[in-house]
C-alpha cells in the first residue's frame, strides 16, 4: 500500500487529466475564475448546472469529503485550493488527485480503477487514459448501464480529440 501511495503516475495520464478536467491548470493559481464565472452564469441564468472547479479544488473536495452545494463550501474550497497549489505544487496535486478520486463503483483512485478496468497503468494508451479520466465526470455504474456507458464513451472520445490537438499525441 505504501508503494501505491508514492507511485509516480505516467505523464500521459496526468496530461489527459488536465485536458479532461482543467485545461488551464498550468496557468492559474489553483482557481480558474473564468470557469467559475461561466458556471455561475450558466447555472444562475440558464439553469444549466455546470462545474467550474479546478483539479486543486476537486482535490480539496475529495480530501474534505464535503460535497454540499453551498457558497460557504465553495469559498473554503477556493481558499484551500490556492494554498495547496502554492505549497505543494502542481505535480503533487495531479498525483494526489488521481490517487484519491472516485472513478465509479468500488473504484477509489486510479490504481483501483485501472485494475478493475484491466488497464496497465505503466503501459497505457491515450485511449486507456481517456477512458479512465472520463469516469471522473461519469463514474462507472455498479451494474451494466448502457446510458452511462455511452456517456463515458462520448467523453473518452472528446478527451482523446482534445489531447491530440493539444499535445499532438
Helices and strands as residue ranges (DSSP letters): H 2-6, H 11-21, G 25-27, H 33-46, H 55-64, H 71-88, H 90-100, E 102-104, E 107-108, H 110-116, G 121-123, H 126-137, H 146-167
